Amino acid sequence: MMKFVEVFAPATVANVGCGFDVFGFALDEPGDHVRITPSADSEVIISRIEGDEGRLPRNAEANTAGVVVLEYLRKIHSQQGISIELYKNMPLGSGMGSSAASAVAALVAINRLFDDILTKEELLPIALLAEKSACGTAHADNVAPALFGGFTLIRSYDPLDVIQIPVPDGLYCCLLHPDIEIRTEYARKILPVNVDLKTAVAQWGNTAGLIAGLFRSDLDLLRRAMEDHIVEPVRAPLIPYFYEVKHTALEAGAIGCSISGSGPTIFALCTNQNDAEIIADRMKYVYDAHKRNCQIYISRLNPDGPKILSEDIL
Amino acid sequence: MMKFVEVFAPATVANVGCGFDVFGFALDEPGDHVRITPSADSEVIISRIEGDEGRLPRNAEANTAGVVVLEYLRKIHSQQGISIELYKNMPLGSGMGSSAASAVAALVAINRLFDDILTKEELLPIALLAEKSACGTAHADNVAPALFGGFTLIRSYDPLDVIQIPVPDGLYCCLLHPDIEIRTEYARKILPVNVDLKTAVAQWGNTAGLIAGLFRSDLDLLRRAMEDHIVEPVRAPLIPYFYEVKHTALEAGAIGCSISGSGPTIFALCTNQNDAEIIADRMKYVYDAHKRNCQIYISRLNPDGPKILSEDIL
């Protein structure tokens, strides 16, 4: 058995405009690191967390990285003791898939420790379990892209059916993270219970159109199809200057701009790195002008998902 | 100017399961024929209709083929007199896009008469106008595939945005038309005004999945994604033995089976001609066993749309 495994798993943008609960894509950065070390006893412990300002639970049963390791060991009937170190590189409650990144990094690490005996398809339900413990609902639109990389469609939750969708070359994403926090549970509670059929039709025209745009590398179709008629209007008021940022990003040439996951992070999809840098500057300028703090991230879309950063084989 | 033009336009299957008001595909048969002959005066008349049992309006302003010709002439500022002959080869009120086929055949014919001065994109809004006059709503999911052929996505109605989607080779469709009629207005009136968000999410997961299945030629994905959670359950009770026919078709290997347009025709998508023939037989057997009449159609999916059948150039 290895002495340790350290794995990176990426931040993710869920919903992607029109695809509430069904679309998500992975980024190259930021992302969480998890280091897993086998121990002599049979306990699973969180030995260290950095980057969370002391806010995440240290108890393995309550921590998303701990939950997946415990469940993984149960599944393969192992009594192995494990020490987990978690290095957070993104804000909590940001809508960037923070809990999914930790869960997926821990899962890929523990699986690597056991010679990759489970497939990614088999890991996914375990990651979903952790998402449920962290957010109250087992939504897969962060864990699936964090695990598989690229752009994923969750066609169905019951049974779980994840489809990989090709991504046009060169796409970049910029993220503006306002200095506020929105709890996923709250962001879900304010959603409408019902939507009128006409709006629903417009939305599924767009989800279908967005998939066609990705297969075709038709950026103009992506631009037209990304619009969300249902969730964005309800959540935008929670995010300071959302529409001003969005308008600025689109004016500066973003393919689309909406709320990343349940927010407050705002994402803009961009055709290339140069555009992304200009667009990120302009988005940040809106916040600067209003004297609001924010963090900016610029990243290529990540086609591969998690990465083994280091491992030490005995 | 030509002495006459005769054009075929195909029957179409709208909705295609999950894609209410946004998906449609064209068939090779059945289809309507329209013959257009310029006349010396400036009147537009319907000189002959066959195959409608005397039920369609003979008045050009009230007949879908007449409406598009009048609108076309208005649009190009022509006073040309036109005589229209309409040969219906499919039942009215059947959910097979009967009015769309007549409108598209007439439009392509009159445009041919004027040397194709309008593009198909320019013809589409004229066909939509006729659909509105025939059915009360300007839905495009029959006229778009009838005009463009293949499988079309109506991403948006306002502005109108029609996307052509590739179709896997060799697909066939069988149709069972029960001997009853459902008026499109009524079939729309019984639809729910609201849908719950969870069901809407399942539906847009499916519309996105169906597009991915078509691009990938992944028939198993098509099978999983075609399911309609919103419209089929409401309209199925209007169609005798719908679920028995559907179950039979799926058991016999159909990719999917649902209501064609607003019904009562039931369509089954099949992987090849041989399967389609077997599946059509089994579907018909259900009706035979219940002593109900029906017509059966078996057709390849039509990639090209309308066809000029004959023309006589002076």
Interface residues (C-beta under 8 A of the other chain):
Chain A: C18 G19 F20 D21 V22 F23 L153 I154 R155 S156 Y157 D161 I163 I165 L191 P192 V193 N194 V195 D196 L197 A200 V201 A202 Q203 W204 G205 N206 T207 A208 G209 L210 I211 A212 F215 L221 R224 A225 I230
Chain B: C18 G19 F20 D21 V22 F23 L153 I154 R155 S156 Y157 D161 I163 I165 L191 P192 V193 N194 V195 D196 L197 A200 V201 A202 Q203 W204 G205 N206 T207 A208 G209 L210 I211 A212 F215 L221 R224 A225 I230
